[in-house]
Amino acid sequence: MTRRPGTVRGTGDPYGLGPARGYVAPIVAVIALIVVAAMTFTLLNGQIPFRNGSSGNGNQPGPNRTATPSNVVIVEPEVTFLGSIVYAKAGNIWVQTGKDARQVTDSGLDSMPSFSPDGAWIYFIRQVPGRGLFPVNGRLNWYDLATPALVRVKSDGSGDPEGIVGGRVKNGKSLFFFWMREPVLSPDGHTIAVISDGTDPTQNDVVAQFYDTKTKKFSKLKLATASGLGHQDPVWMRDGSYLLLVKNGRDGTRGAPQIIKYNPVNQKTFTVTGPGYLAPSPSPDNRYIAATRTDSFGTDIVILDGTTGAELLRVTNDGSSFSPAWSPAGDAIAFLRLNGTIVDLQMAKLTGQAGSWTVGDTIPLTEVSGLDAASRPGWFIPASDLPKPSQTAIPNGSGSGTAPGSSASGLAAP
């Protein structure tokens, strides 16, 4: 007797783990084994500082704050900054330019956006609901499926989103999917760094891979992993010379993420930081890295030396700030901040010379808007709008300062 597929689960089940009918235990067990790395590294590393009450940043106490509806972002009326910042809210992609925020997708299934290097496109992940079949104890069973797809849309919101590659896997009668997370396009215009267990999720961990839009193929990077925990947070240096990303680790029950640097030419890897740092964002000259520092007290934004990993400046001290995006103009860092249960976008101004900054005003860019905490913001400024090198506090460097093949920090490379 053939079992009929159950009802497709909606956006309330973003990971697609809910069984369609009465197969809760076996199906959840199988899927959990396959995708455990993708589901656990954010909580393990303390990337999102879930808290109750006020964050101490001067806003209303958390319990008294109510997020705005899913189709609204409240922007502070006095906000000014160069360029545009992209983020996600309630499964849709938004672009904010100064005090104007506009929604560029409306599927309710989208997350993890990033600008193309030229700012013309936004690359993101879309969860496509459907049905799947997977064998449990020798029998094919139906389950609900939310298949990741790598998609792009024009940053001005014109035209329809364009699918690049889907994560659907067919093996005989089985229908399944592989994960894709955090896509970022290289300056070469065709290499997309993505975190994935494709194209065989039963054999691969969720690790950094390249997807080539010309050959339509995935390739796993030659990177070490710790206990199968994989990687996260890929971001390209502005000139494409290195890929920054996080190698997930564990110290007892706590996460121990480290920022590493990968050279795509010679495939060498350099360790930049010790445990406790994630979500890197390079400075315009590639000499420094804004990152999330995580410890027992929460998460904060810091600036690191891009070569030694030394902590140069603590940008926040509230224990509730994470996921920085360094302005291409070099004079500010945008980041997410959690207040109670609501995530908003903030911007810290930087003054002074590179390496000797002073943190100026911290300005709220959104208010009570409930942004997606798992989607890092991205920042783009057209070259024509960037300040002249002599007008910015951040000097134009010649790269990361690390010769290919040498250690980036003196720490042992994986």
Salt bridges, closest charged atoms under 4 A:
ASP13 OD2 - ARG9 NE 2.98
ASP110 OD1 - ARG126 NE 2.60
ASP144 OD2 - ARG9 NE 3.81
GLU162 OE1 - ARG152 NE 3.15
GLU182 OE2 - ARG376 NE 3.85
ASP188 OD2 - HIS190 NE2 3.63
ASP212 OD1 - HIS190 ND1 3.37
ASP285 OD2 - ARG287 NH1 3.94
ASP295 OD2 - ARG293 NH1 3.92
ASP300 OD2 - ARG314 NH1 3.83
GLU311 OE1 - ARG293 NE 3.54
GLU311 OE2 - ARG314 NE 3.43
ASP318 OD2 - ARG337 NH2 2.55
ASP331 OD2 - LYS349 NZ 3.75
ASP344 OD2 - ARG65 NH2 3.61
GLU367 OE2 - ARG65 NH2 3.43
